Amino acid sequence: MSNENQKTNTAKVSPFLTSPLPEGTEQGQQTTKQYNLPRGVKNTGNVGDTTHFGFETVKTEDKEQKVAHVFHSVAKKYDIMNDVMSFGIHRLWKRFAINMSGVRRGQRVLDIAGGTGDLAKVFSREVGSTGHVVLSDINESMLNVGRDRLIDAGCTNVDFVLANAESLEPFEDNSFDLVTISFGLRNVTDKDAALASMYRVLKPGGRLLILEFSKPVFEPFSKLYDFYSFTALPVMGKIIANDSESYKYLAESIRMHPDQRTLKGMMENAGFENCDYNNLTGGIVAVHRGFKL
Ligand SMILES: C[S@@+](CC[C@H](N)C(=O)[O-])C[C@H]1O[C@@H](n2cnc3c(N)ncnc32)[C@H](O)[C@@H]1O
């Protein structure tokens, strides 16, 4: 067994990652501020046969295709864009989520919307040769990049499966110890259906981790964050991936995603118990966790 494989799940996470809680506030009970959306944009979720694609209202049946177009377009530049856009901090966010997962040797892990495989690569090492990881995504371009990367890294205990998070059709009930979705849920049209499917495929005693952009809790940064998101990101997208529209969608989709409390409520509605969340980098990102008892 290599030293790498013998590592236990004790990596330290930067203290700058998690925002301190106001005294007397339990983790998972933090107050959050809703974004001010541009005039005319309402975050009503899915209504009738319409939904939102960024700030655009689109037919529900069209969103999946539009999201697919974004990720087909960015797949090859996805990893470098992540590093540049987040100044590398997405690695710390992911490390924090992995530490919260409590993953152990021999376990079965499903990473949904796993794209280029950042999480699956670490889980592959953590579960070891007696465990199993499934890297799953709806998008073939993203999954191909992930598959090539993990095969090159020598991950032999990983399967690669095309699947829509809404149904998770290829997967049996009660079949995973851990289900994760990292920066994927906000792209899913029917998030309630996705949460119900995640619940279905988890074994009793299993846990779900959702790492996703969320609502910042620190108001003074909001102007800077807006400038960065709506002006700088599309410019970086244009320069690095020759695609400003996809990165405009990224900024808009973040604003339309349910805030920390709303998402926690959605998890509870799907049947998850003991749900809580941690804000990272002042709530720019949050990790939600829930259990199937
Ligand atoms: C921002 S990337 C995240 C990739 C990776 N999890 C990470 O953290 O770097 C979002 C991923 O969600 C996938 N996705 C979007 N809608 C999906 C759906 N309905 N079901 C499964 N995956 C979906 C996209 O194809 C894309 O790979």
The ligand as a Tripos MOL2 file, in Angstrom:
@<TRIPOS>MOLECULE
LIG
   27    29     1     0     0
SMALL
NO_CHARGES

@<TRIPOS>ATOM
      1 C1        -19.6230   23.4900  -12.9050 C.3       1 LIG1
      2 S1        -19.4890   21.8220  -13.4380 S.3       1 LIG1
      3 C2        -18.9480   20.9920  -11.9730 C.3       1 LIG1
      4 C3        -17.9910   19.8810  -12.2580 C.3       1 LIG1
      5 C4        -17.3420   19.2670  -11.0130 C.3       1 LIG1
      6 N1        -18.3230   18.6520  -10.1580 N.3       1 LIG1
      7 C5        -16.5480   20.2680  -10.2400 C.2       1 LIG1
      8 O1        -16.8900   20.5430   -9.0790 O.co2     1 LIG1
      9 O2        -15.5660   20.8000  -10.7620 O.co2     1 LIG1
     10 C6        -21.1800   21.3850  -13.5190 C.3       1 LIG1
     11 C7        -21.4260   20.0080  -14.0930 C.3       1 LIG1
     12 O3        -22.8070   19.6930  -13.9270 O.3       1 LIG1
     13 C8        -23.1770   18.8840  -15.0230 C.3       1 LIG1
     14 N2        -24.6440   18.8520  -15.1090 N.ar      1 LIG1
     15 C9        -25.4650   19.8530  -15.4830 C.ar      1 LIG1
     16 N3        -26.7460   19.4460  -15.4380 N.ar      1 LIG1
     17 C10       -26.7430   18.1540  -15.0220 C.ar      1 LIG1
     18 C11       -27.7460   17.1940  -14.7690 C.ar      1 LIG1
     19 N4        -29.0450   17.4650  -14.9420 N.pl3     1 LIG1
     20 N5        -27.3630   15.9710  -14.3510 N.ar      1 LIG1
     21 C12       -26.0520   15.6620  -14.1740 C.ar      1 LIG1
     22 N6        -25.0580   16.5430  -14.3870 N.ar      1 LIG1
     23 C13       -25.3940   17.7730  -14.8100 C.ar      1 LIG1
     24 C14       -22.4840   19.5570  -16.1830 C.3       1 LIG1
     25 O4        -22.4320   18.7400  -17.3120 O.3       1 LIG1
     26 C15       -21.1360   19.8850  -15.5780 C.3       1 LIG1
     27 O5        -20.2100   18.8680  -15.7860 O.3       1 LIG1
@<TRIPOS>BOND
     1     1     2 1
     2     2     3 1
     3     2    10 1
     4     3     4 1
     5     4     5 1
     6     5     6 1
     7     5     7 1
     8     7     8 2
     9     7     9 1
    10    10    11 1
    11    11    12 1
    12    11    26 1
    13    12    13 1
    14    13    14 1
    15    13    24 1
    16    14    15 ar
    17    14    23 ar
    18    15    16 ar
    19    16    17 ar
    20    17    18 ar
    21    17    23 ar
    22    18    19 1
    23    18    20 ar
    24    20    21 ar
    25    21    22 ar
    26    22    23 ar
    27    24    25 1
    28    24    26 1
    29    26    27 1
@<TRIPOS>SUBSTRUCTURE
     1 LIG1         1 GROUP 0 **** ****
